[in-house]
Each structure stands twice: as C-alpha cells, then as structure tokens.
C-alpha cells in the first residue's frame, strides 16, 4: 500500500486511543507558518499547535540551541544541578518581573503546581484551616485534563466516567463580577482563570472585568491566578493577556510557546512570599528544569523579544480582526478576540467550514462546536494574512 495520507490515518485509527477528532491531514514537515502533508499539499497553519508555535514552526534559532544542547547533556534530573536552568530562570524572571519560577513540562502540570502552591499559601500565610482551602474557577474553563483539573471543568464530556472528583473548587460564570464576589468565603485562597477562554470558544470578558476581579482578590487576600498557557507570550498582542488591563497576577502559569513547539516546557511564576514556600520534597518532576528544556526555553524567549513578535501580534491581529469584521456572511454570529487569537462564532457547527478551508490550503480547527479559531504563528506576514482572508471570505460567503 502506498504511504499516503490514508495509510497513516488507518494506522492512527487502529493503534491509537481515540481521544481526538482531528482533521484528516497528515503533516510530515513544517516551516514558519507553512505545513506540508505526506501527499505533497501545502497549508497555512492557523492554529499554531494551540499557540505552542508562536515563533513559527521549526524556528532556526530555537532549533540551533536545541541541537547544540542535545550534544552536551539533555537530562540530569533535579538530583543534581545543571548549567542551563538557572540561566533560563533568570532570563524568564527578568523578562516577566517575577521573583521566582518553577519549571514543569506540560501546561496541566503547571496548573497542578499553581493549585498546590496556592493551597499551601492559604494554610501557611492566610491561615485557612488545614485542608479546607477553596479556589474559585470559571464556567467554560479549560485548564487541562488531569483528574484534579477535570474536577472543576464545566464540560460534561471531560468529566463523565472519570469521577470521583477532587473537592475544593467553586465555579462561577466567567465575566460575572457579582457572582465572583458572592462566591468568596473565609476559605477562599485563589481565583484561577484564563484571561480569554480559548477552548471555551475564544470568550473575551468585558473591559474592566479582570481589573474588578483583581481588586476583589486584593480586598479579600486571595491569590489572583492567571492561566496564560495559551494566551501568554505574545499571543494577544501583549506579553501576557492580563497586561491589557494593567494588572499583575500573583501566580502566572505559562507553557506552550515557552518552547516554541520544540519540547514540553511550562512554568509557574510568582514572588518569594509564594513560591518561596515550597520546600524540598513538596513538589517536583524528573524532567522539569532539565538542561535541554532550559536551553530551548531561553532561545524561544530570545526569538520572542528579538523578533518583536509581541508587537507584531498586536499590529497584525488588529488587521486580521478588522478584515474579518467586514466580511458579510449569513453564517457569522460574532467575531471576537485579541491580537492573533481570534474566534469566529457561527450560527451552525464550524466543522464543515474548517474542512472547506482545508481544501483551500488553510488549517484551522473548530472549538466549542460553533467557533472557528484563527491563531496563526506570530511570524505571519500581512501578505499571508491577505491570502488567508480571501479564502475565509469565500468560504463564509458561499
């Protein structure tokens, strides 16, 4: 049998657990904003591996740093020190303005880390009775798929058949400041949120919501916990999405673009009074903070800064959104987003529109059933956006 797309799709279907519903495109290589399938077709990537490749696919600077480090040492575990982690942590903290960072691997691990340190802070600093801490979360959230994280998901599909669930979480509607205020009790230690809910359908809260939520957290001595795994590191036109409202999270959770798509790297950022509470044995990861991850992360941050990708995201995102808003289509209900994280909500399921764009050489993916998400690598050019928009307009018009 020829090793075409169908060959690989059948392998996946036979041997892989069916936990995703991908578009049937089989990618074999990529560069910048472009990806190529095994049948020789070329596509512009408008998903960026859920914002993991903000710096573009196979960025040469990150690749050079990774290959150089791979020839030296890749893993020491945290039983020993290495010459890369501290250098990277210093760079990360100086860029973001935090005292400390703790490296993990996946975004879900970073969220779990943030939950643990927030609970410990609640017991040792705020004085909440042991094992009674509550963290407020938002309906429609997506923070990962570990057992604890799905415990506070409002998505039925993520929870069915996977209980019993971890207690200690209270859910309020996203964007509802009155509901947040009402949910606060003496046991509340943290408020965990995404500044823009990506998986939830690119839901952007009203202006001032995050400011008001931050003020409530300050008033009640609650940690303000921003999950910027998808929105951070330039995606929304600022380094962090909370920067749009000039606020600083007490606990900042990042991942995805922290490695530019080369390797799983995540981190929790905070200041000494919070992250300084961790003691040896409290938490850890064999791979977290390994020298390869550190070298890759340092290079990924350098590309973000040196190539001015945050600024490009702001400029090109405004252009992309402006063009989308001008499209006249009976299918479009709303266009929303910030920077190069844009959702187009339709009056019907978005899957067939994504499949139509695939046929035209553009890859995007539906989220929350009726929403098309457009989040190309931040290295995209205006000419490439114009090309994409021509096809989007044709698909949405007809």
C-alpha positions as CSV (number, residue, x, y, z in Angstrom):
1,X,0.0,0.0,0.0
2,X,1.2,3.5,-0.9
3,X,2.2,5.5,2.2
4,X,-0.3,8.3,1.5
5,X,-2.5,10.1,4.0
6,X,-5.0,7.2,4.2
7,X,-2.2,4.8,5.2
8,X,-1.2,6.9,8.2
9,X,-4.8,7.7,9.1
10,X,-5.6,4.0,9.2
11,X,-2.5,3.3,11.4
12,X,-3.7,6.0,13.9
13,X,-7.2,4.6,13.9
14,X,-6.1,1.1,14.5
15,X,-3.3,1.6,17.0
16,X,-4.1,4.8,18.8
17,X,-6.7,5.6,21.5
18,X,-9.4,7.8,20.0
19,X,-9.1,10.8,22.3
20,X,-9.1,13.4,19.5
21,X,-11.2,14.2,16.4
22,X,-8.5,15.7,14.1
23,X,-8.9,16.9,10.6
24,X,-7.7,14.3,8.2
25,X,-4.5,15.9,7.2
26,X,-1.2,14.1,7.8
27,X,1.6,16.6,8.2
28,X,5.2,15.5,7.6
29,X,7.1,18.8,7.8
30,X,6.7,22.4,8.5
31,X,8.5,25.8,8.3
32,X,7.3,29.1,9.6
33,X,3.6,29.4,9.0
34,X,3.5,26.6,6.4
35,X,3.0,22.9,6.9
36,X,3.2,20.1,4.3
37,X,1.3,16.8,4.2
38,X,2.5,13.4,3.0
39,X,0.7,13.8,-0.3
40,X,2.6,17.0,-1.2
41,X,0.0,19.6,-0.3
42,X,0.9,22.9,1.4
43,X,-1.2,24.6,4.0
44,X,-1.0,27.8,6.1
45,X,-1.3,26.8,9.7
46,X,-3.9,29.0,11.5
47,X,-3.8,27.0,14.8
48,X,-0.1,27.1,15.8
49,X,-0.5,23.9,17.8
50,X,-2.9,25.7,20.1
51,X,-0.4,28.6,20.3
52,X,2.7,26.5,21.1
53,X,4.5,27.6,17.9
54,X,4.1,31.4,18.2
55,X,7.7,31.7,16.9
56,X,6.8,29.7,13.8
57,X,7.4,26.0,13.0
58,X,11.0,24.8,13.2
59,X,12.3,28.2,14.1
60,X,16.0,28.0,13.2
61,X,17.3,29.9,16.2
62,X,15.5,27.6,18.7
63,X,16.5,24.5,16.6
64,X,20.2,25.6,16.8
65,X,20.0,26.0,20.6
66,X,18.3,22.6,20.9
67,X,20.6,20.6,18.7
68,X,23.7,22.2,20.4
69,X,22.4,21.3,23.9
70,X,21.4,17.8,22.8
71,X,25.1,17.1,22.1
72,X,26.1,18.2,25.6
73,X,23.6,16.9,28.1
74,X,19.8,16.6,28.0
75,X,18.7,15.4,31.4
76,X,20.3,15.4,34.9
77,X,17.1,15.2,37.0
78,X,16.7,17.5,39.9
79,X,19.0,15.3,42.0
80,X,21.9,17.4,40.5
81,X,22.2,20.9,39.2
82,X,22.9,21.8,35.6
83,X,24.4,24.9,33.9
84,X,21.3,25.8,31.9
85,X,18.3,26.0,34.3
86,X,19.4,28.9,36.4
87,X,20.4,31.0,33.4
88,X,17.0,30.4,31.9
89,X,15.1,31.1,35.1
90,X,16.9,34.4,35.5
91,X,16.1,35.4,31.9
92,X,12.4,34.4,32.4
93,X,12.0,36.2,35.7
94,X,13.7,39.4,34.4
95,X,11.5,39.4,31.3
96,X,8.3,38.9,33.3
97,X,9.1,40.8,36.5
98,X,8.6,37.9,38.9
99,X,11.0,36.8,41.8
100,X,10.9,33.1,41.1
101,X,9.9,30.5,38.6
102,X,9.3,26.7,38.8
103,X,9.7,24.7,35.6
104,X,7.5,21.8,34.7
105,X,6.7,20.1,31.4
106,X,3.1,20.2,30.3
107,X,0.6,23.0,30.9
108,X,-1.6,20.8,33.0
109,X,1.4,20.1,35.3
110,X,1.9,23.8,35.7
111,X,-1.7,24.3,36.6
112,X,-1.4,21.5,39.2
113,X,1.7,23.2,40.6
114,X,-0.2,26.5,40.9
115,X,-3.0,24.8,42.7
116,X,-0.6,23.2,45.2
117,X,1.3,26.3,46.0
118,X,-1.9,28.4,46.3
119,X,-3.3,25.9,48.8
120,X,0.0,25.9,50.8
121,X,0.0,29.7,50.8
122,X,-3.6,29.6,52.1
123,X,-2.6,27.4,55.0
124,X,0.7,29.0,55.9
125,X,0.1,32.6,55.1
126,X,-3.6,33.4,55.1
127,X,-4.3,31.0,57.9
128,X,-7.1,28.9,56.4
129,X,-7.8,25.7,58.4
130,X,-5.8,22.8,57.0
131,X,-7.4,21.0,54.0
132,X,-10.4,23.4,53.8
133,X,-9.0,25.8,51.1
134,X,-11.2,26.7,48.2
135,X,-10.2,28.0,44.8
136,X,-12.8,29.8,42.6
137,X,-12.8,28.9,38.9
138,X,-14.9,30.0,35.9
139,X,-17.5,28.1,34.0
140,X,-16.4,27.2,30.5
141,X,-12.7,26.9,31.7
142,X,-10.1,24.6,30.1
143,X,-7.0,24.1,32.3
144,X,-6.0,20.6,31.3
145,X,-7.2,17.0,31.7
146,X,-5.7,15.6,34.9
147,X,-8.1,14.2,37.4
148,X,-7.9,17.3,39.7
149,X,-8.3,19.7,36.8
150,X,-11.4,17.9,35.3
151,X,-12.9,18.0,38.7
152,X,-13.6,21.7,38.2
153,X,-14.4,21.6,34.5
154,X,-17.9,22.5,33.5
155,X,-17.7,20.4,30.3
156,X,-19.7,17.2,30.7
157,X,-17.6,15.3,28.2
158,X,-14.4,15.9,30.2
159,X,-15.9,14.6,33.4
160,X,-18.2,11.7,32.5
161,X,-16.9,8.3,33.7
162,X,-13.8,9.8,35.4
163,X,-15.0,10.5,39.0
164,X,-14.7,10.7,41.9
165,X,-13.5,14.2,41.7
166,X,-11.2,16.4,43.8
167,X,-13.0,18.8,46.1
168,X,-12.0,22.3,46.9
169,X,-13.3,24.2,43.9
170,X,-16.2,26.6,43.4
171,X,-17.4,27.6,39.9
172,X,-18.8,31.0,38.9
173,X,-19.8,32.3,35.5
174,X,-16.9,33.7,33.5
175,X,-17.1,37.5,33.3
176,X,-19.7,37.9,36.1
177,X,-18.0,40.0,38.8
178,X,-21.1,39.9,41.1
179,X,-21.0,36.1,41.1
180,X,-17.3,36.1,41.9
181,X,-17.9,38.5,44.8
182,X,-20.7,36.3,46.2
183,X,-18.6,33.1,46.0
184,X,-15.8,34.4,48.2
185,X,-15.7,32.9,51.7
186,X,-13.1,32.9,54.5
187,X,-11.8,29.6,53.0
188,X,-11.2,31.2,49.5
189,X,-7.4,31.2,48.7
190,X,-7.3,31.7,45.0
191,X,-9.1,32.7,41.8
192,X,-8.0,30.7,38.8
193,X,-9.0,32.0,35.4
194,X,-8.0,32.3,31.7
195,X,-7.9,36.0,30.6
196,X,-9.5,34.8,27.3
197,X,-11.1,31.4,27.3
198,X,-9.6,29.7,24.2
199,X,-11.1,26.2,24.3
200,X,-14.3,27.7,25.6
201,X,-14.8,29.5,22.2
202,X,-12.4,32.4,22.4
203,X,-14.5,34.1,25.0
204,X,-13.3,37.6,25.8
205,X,-14.6,39.2,29.0
206,X,-15.9,42.7,29.1
207,X,-13.4,45.5,29.6
208,X,-12.8,46.0,33.3
209,X,-13.8,42.6,34.4
210,X,-10.2,41.4,35.2
211,X,-9.5,44.8,36.9
212,X,-12.5,44.3,39.1
213,X,-11.7,40.6,39.9
214,X,-8.1,41.6,40.8
215,X,-9.4,44.3,43.2
216,X,-11.7,41.7,44.8
217,X,-8.8,39.4,45.3
218,X,-6.7,42.2,46.8
219,X,-9.5,43.1,49.1
220,X,-10.1,39.6,50.4
221,X,-6.4,38.4,50.4
222,X,-6.9,35.9,47.6
223,X,-4.3,34.9,45.1
224,X,-5.0,36.1,41.5
225,X,-4.0,33.0,39.4
226,X,-3.7,33.6,35.6
227,X,-3.6,30.6,33.3
228,X,-1.8,32.1,30.3
229,X,-0.6,28.8,28.8
230,X,-2.4,29.7,25.6
231,X,-2.8,33.5,25.8
232,X,0.6,34.3,27.1
233,X,3.9,35.1,25.4
234,X,2.6,37.5,22.8
235,X,-0.5,35.7,21.5
236,X,-2.9,38.5,22.3
237,X,-0.6,41.4,21.4
238,X,0.8,41.8,24.9
239,X,3.4,39.7,26.7
240,X,0.5,38.5,28.9
241,X,-3.2,39.0,28.3
242,X,-3.7,40.5,31.7
243,X,-1.4,43.3,30.6
244,X,-4.3,44.7,28.6
245,X,-5.8,45.8,31.9
246,X,-2.5,46.8,33.5
247,X,-2.7,44.1,36.3
248,X,-0.1,41.6,37.5
249,X,-1.1,38.1,38.5
250,X,0.1,36.8,41.9
251,X,0.5,33.4,40.2
252,X,1.3,33.3,36.5
253,X,1.0,29.9,34.6
254,X,2.7,29.6,31.2
255,X,3.6,26.9,28.8
256,X,3.1,26.1,25.1
257,X,5.1,28.9,23.3
258,X,7.7,28.8,26.2
259,X,9.5,26.3,24.0
260,X,8.3,27.4,20.5
261,X,6.9,23.9,19.9
262,X,10.2,22.0,20.2
263,X,9.8,20.4,23.6
264,X,7.3,20.4,26.5
265,X,8.2,23.3,28.8
266,X,5.9,25.0,31.3
267,X,6.4,27.2,34.3
268,X,4.7,28.8,37.3
269,X,5.9,32.4,38.0
270,X,5.4,34.1,41.3
271,X,7.2,36.1,44.0
272,X,9.3,34.9,47.0
273,X,6.4,35.0,49.6
274,X,4.5,32.5,47.5
275,X,6.9,30.2,45.5
276,X,9.4,30.5,48.4
277,X,7.0,28.4,50.5
278,X,7.9,25.2,48.6
279,X,10.4,23.1,50.5
280,X,12.5,20.1,49.2
281,X,10.2,17.2,48.7
282,X,7.0,19.3,48.4
283,X,6.8,19.1,44.6
284,X,8.9,18.0,41.6
285,X,9.4,16.5,38.2
286,X,12.1,14.3,36.8
287,X,12.1,16.3,33.6
288,X,11.1,19.7,35.0
289,X,14.0,22.1,34.6
290,X,16.2,19.8,32.6
291,X,19.0,21.4,30.6
292,X,17.5,20.7,27.2
293,X,14.2,22.4,28.2
294,X,16.1,25.3,29.7
295,X,18.2,25.9,26.5
296,X,15.1,25.6,24.3
297,X,13.1,28.0,26.6
298,X,15.9,30.6,26.6
299,X,16.1,30.5,22.8
300,X,12.3,30.7,22.5
301,X,12.2,33.8,24.7
302,X,15.1,35.4,22.7
303,X,13.1,34.9,19.4
304,X,10.0,36.4,21.0
305,X,11.9,39.6,22.1
306,X,14.5,40.0,19.3
307,X,11.9,39.5,16.5
308,X,9.4,41.8,18.2
309,X,6.7,39.1,18.0
310,X,4.5,40.6,20.7
311,X,4.3,43.9,18.8
312,X,3.7,42.1,15.5
313,X,0.8,40.2,17.1
314,X,-0.8,43.4,18.2
315,X,-0.5,45.0,14.8
316,X,-1.4,42.1,12.6
317,X,-4.1,40.9,15.0
318,X,-5.9,44.2,14.7
319,X,-5.6,44.0,10.9
320,X,-6.8,40.4,10.8
321,X,-9.8,41.1,13.1
322,X,-10.7,44.3,11.2
323,X,-10.8,42.4,7.9
324,X,-12.9,39.6,9.5
325,X,-15.4,42.1,10.9
326,X,-16.0,43.4,7.4
327,X,-17.0,40.0,5.9
328,X,-20.7,39.9,5.2
329,X,-21.9,36.3,5.8
330,X,-25.2,34.8,6.8
331,X,-23.3,32.2,8.8
332,X,-21.4,34.6,11.1
333,X,-22.8,35.4,14.5
334,X,-19.8,37.2,16.1
335,X,-16.1,37.9,15.6
336,X,-14.0,38.3,18.8
337,X,-10.5,38.1,20.2
338,X,-7.3,40.0,20.9
339,X,-4.1,40.0,19.0
340,X,-3.7,36.9,16.9
341,X,-6.2,34.9,19.0
342,X,-9.5,35.3,17.1
343,X,-12.7,33.3,17.2
344,X,-15.5,33.4,14.6
345,X,-18.7,32.1,16.0
346,X,-21.1,30.7,13.5
347,X,-24.9,30.0,13.6
348,X,-24.1,26.3,13.0
349,X,-21.4,23.8,13.6
350,X,-18.0,25.0,12.4
351,X,-16.5,21.7,11.3
352,X,-17.6,21.8,7.7
353,X,-16.2,25.3,7.3
354,X,-12.8,24.2,8.7
355,X,-12.9,21.3,6.3
356,X,-13.7,23.7,3.4
357,X,-10.7,25.8,4.4
358,X,-8.5,22.7,4.5
359,X,-9.4,22.1,0.9
360,X,-8.2,25.6,0.1
361,X,-4.9,25.2,1.9
362,X,-5.7,26.7,5.3
363,X,-5.7,24.7,8.6
364,X,-7.9,25.8,11.5
365,X,-10.0,23.9,13.9
366,X,-13.4,24.2,15.4
367,X,-13.7,24.8,19.2
368,X,-16.8,24.6,21.3
369,X,-18.6,23.2,18.2
370,X,-19.7,26.5,16.6
371,X,-16.5,28.6,16.7
372,X,-13.6,28.7,14.2
373,X,-10.4,29.7,15.9
374,X,-7.7,31.6,14.0
375,X,-4.4,31.7,15.7
376,X,-1.5,31.6,13.2
377,X,2.2,31.8,14.2
378,X,3.1,35.3,15.2
379,X,5.7,35.3,12.3
380,X,2.9,35.5,9.8
381,X,3.1,38.5,7.3
382,X,0.4,40.9,6.2
383,X,0.5,39.4,2.7
384,X,-0.1,35.9,4.1
385,X,-3.0,37.2,6.1
386,X,-4.5,38.8,3.0
387,X,-4.2,35.4,1.2
388,X,-5.9,33.6,4.1
389,X,-8.6,36.2,4.4
390,X,-9.5,35.9,0.7
391,X,-10.3,32.2,1.3
392,X,-12.0,32.7,4.6
393,X,-14.3,35.3,2.9
394,X,-15.1,32.9,0.1
395,X,-15.9,30.1,2.4
396,X,-18.1,32.2,4.7
397,X,-19.9,33.9,1.9
398,X,-20.8,30.7,0.0
